[in-house]
Amino acid sequence: MKLGTVIGRVTLSRSEPSLAGGRFLIVSPFGREQYEHGLDAPLGLGKDPSPVVYDDLGGGVGQVIGYVEGREAAQPFPQPTPVDAINAALVDEMFYSPFK
């Protein structure tokens, strides 16, 4: 699972019927700097590309989420579904303690 901050939403003109009830979020993945700052980190510190993540948990812009990518993203659906990333958790608290 990866952590990231929701920086936007995607609006679709047409949608796959198996994805009804959810929405798509644009997520800025956490980098080392964001883990050091915790949930109060400013947006835009991540240098990785921003994935589009399917969400049926209710994540909103500015919220930190945990998401999974790849084959595991399609596992919650009963039929094969065309998603590459799915929101798996809404993060309330985060603790960062690097090894020294």
Contacts in CASP RR format, 6 or more apart in sequence:
PFRMAT RR
TARGET T0000
AUTHOR 0000-0000-0000
METHOD contacts of the structure
MODEL  1
MKLGTVIGRVTLSRSEPSLAGGRFLIVSPFGREQYEHGLDAPLGLGKDPS
PVVYDDLGGGVGQVIGYVEGREAAQPFPQPTPVDAINAALVDEMFYSPFK
1 66 0 8 1.000
1 67 0 8 1.000
1 68 0 8 1.000
1 88 0 8 1.000
1 89 0 8 1.000
2 29 0 8 1.000
2 30 0 8 1.000
2 66 0 8 1.000
2 67 0 8 1.000
2 68 0 8 1.000
2 69 0 8 1.000
3 29 0 8 1.000
3 30 0 8 1.000
3 34 0 8 1.000
3 35 0 8 1.000
3 64 0 8 1.000
3 65 0 8 1.000
3 66 0 8 1.000
3 67 0 8 1.000
3 91 0 8 1.000
3 94 0 8 1.000
4 27 0 8 1.000
4 28 0 8 1.000
4 29 0 8 1.000
4 30 0 8 1.000
4 34 0 8 1.000
4 64 0 8 1.000
4 65 0 8 1.000
4 66 0 8 1.000
4 67 0 8 1.000
5 27 0 8 1.000
5 28 0 8 1.000
5 30 0 8 1.000
5 34 0 8 1.000
5 41 0 8 1.000
5 43 0 8 1.000
5 44 0 8 1.000
5 62 0 8 1.000
5 63 0 8 1.000
5 64 0 8 1.000
5 65 0 8 1.000
6 25 0 8 1.000
6 26 0 8 1.000
6 27 0 8 1.000
6 59 0 8 1.000
6 60 0 8 1.000
6 61 0 8 1.000
6 62 0 8 1.000
6 63 0 8 1.000
6 64 0 8 1.000
6 65 0 8 1.000
7 26 0 8 1.000
7 27 0 8 1.000
7 28 0 8 1.000
7 43 0 8 1.000
7 44 0 8 1.000
7 50 0 8 1.000
7 61 0 8 1.000
7 62 0 8 1.000
8 25 0 8 1.000
8 26 0 8 1.000
8 61 0 8 1.000
9 23 0 8 1.000
9 24 0 8 1.000
9 25 0 8 1.000
9 26 0 8 1.000
9 60 0 8 1.000
9 61 0 8 1.000
10 23 0 8 1.000
10 24 0 8 1.000
10 25 0 8 1.000
10 26 0 8 1.000
10 52 0 8 1.000
12 24 0 8 1.000
16 81 0 8 1.000
16 82 0 8 1.000
18 77 0 8 1.000
18 79 0 8 1.000
18 81 0 8 1.000
19 54 0 8 1.000
19 81 0 8 1.000
19 83 0 8 1.000
21 56 0 8 1.000
22 54 0 8 1.000
22 55 0 8 1.000
22 56 0 8 1.000
23 54 0 8 1.000
23 55 0 8 1.000
23 56 0 8 1.000
23 58 0 8 1.000
24 52 0 8 1.000
24 53 0 8 1.000
24 54 0 8 1.000
24 55 0 8 1.000
25 52 0 8 1.000
25 53 0 8 1.000
25 55 0 8 1.000
25 59 0 8 1.000
25 60 0 8 1.000
25 65 0 8 1.000
25 87 0 8 1.000
26 50 0 8 1.000
26 51 0 8 1.000
26 52 0 8 1.000
26 53 0 8 1.000
27 50 0 8 1.000
27 51 0 8 1.000
27 52 0 8 1.000
27 53 0 8 1.000
27 65 0 8 1.000
27 67 0 8 1.000
27 85 0 8 1.000
28 43 0 8 1.000
28 44 0 8 1.000
28 45 0 8 1.000
28 46 0 8 1.000
28 50 0 8 1.000
29 46 0 8 1.000
29 48 0 8 1.000
29 50 0 8 1.000
29 51 0 8 1.000
30 41 0 8 1.000
30 46 0 8 1.000
30 64 0 8 1.000
31 45 0 8 1.000
31 46 0 8 1.000
31 47 0 8 1.000
31 48 0 8 1.000
33 41 0 8 1.000
33 45 0 8 1.000
33 46 0 8 1.000
34 41 0 8 1.000
34 45 0 8 1.000
34 46 0 8 1.000
35 94 0 8 1.000
35 96 0 8 1.000
36 96 0 8 1.000
36 98 0 8 1.000
37 45 0 8 1.000
38 94 0 8 1.000
38 96 0 8 1.000
39 64 0 8 1.000
39 91 0 8 1.000
39 93 0 8 1.000
39 94 0 8 1.000
43 62 0 8 1.000
51 67 0 8 1.000
51 69 0 8 1.000
51 84 0 8 1.000
51 85 0 8 1.000
52 84 0 8 1.000
52 85 0 8 1.000
53 65 0 8 1.000
53 67 0 8 1.000
53 85 0 8 1.000
53 86 0 8 1.000
53 87 0 8 1.000
54 73 0 8 1.000
54 83 0 8 1.000
54 85 0 8 1.000
54 86 0 8 1.000
54 87 0 8 1.000
55 65 0 8 1.000
55 86 0 8 1.000
55 87 0 8 1.000
56 87 0 8 1.000
57 65 0 8 1.000
57 87 0 8 1.000
57 89 0 8 1.000
57 90 0 8 1.000
58 87 0 8 1.000
58 90 0 8 1.000
59 65 0 8 1.000
59 87 0 8 1.000
59 90 0 8 1.000
63 90 0 8 1.000
63 91 0 8 1.000
64 90 0 8 1.000
64 91 0 8 1.000
64 94 0 8 1.000
65 87 0 8 1.000
65 88 0 8 1.000
65 89 0 8 1.000
65 90 0 8 1.000
65 91 0 8 1.000
66 87 0 8 1.000
66 88 0 8 1.000
66 89 0 8 1.000
66 90 0 8 1.000
66 91 0 8 1.000
67 85 0 8 1.000
67 86 0 8 1.000
67 87 0 8 1.000
67 88 0 8 1.000
68 85 0 8 1.000
68 86 0 8 1.000
68 88 0 8 1.000
69 84 0 8 1.000
69 85 0 8 1.000
70 84 0 8 1.000
70 85 0 8 1.000
72 86 0 8 1.000
73 83 0 8 1.000
73 84 0 8 1.000
73 85 0 8 1.000
73 86 0 8 1.000
74 80 0 8 1.000
74 81 0 8 1.000
74 83 0 8 1.000
74 86 0 8 1.000
76 86 0 8 1.000
77 83 0 8 1.000
END
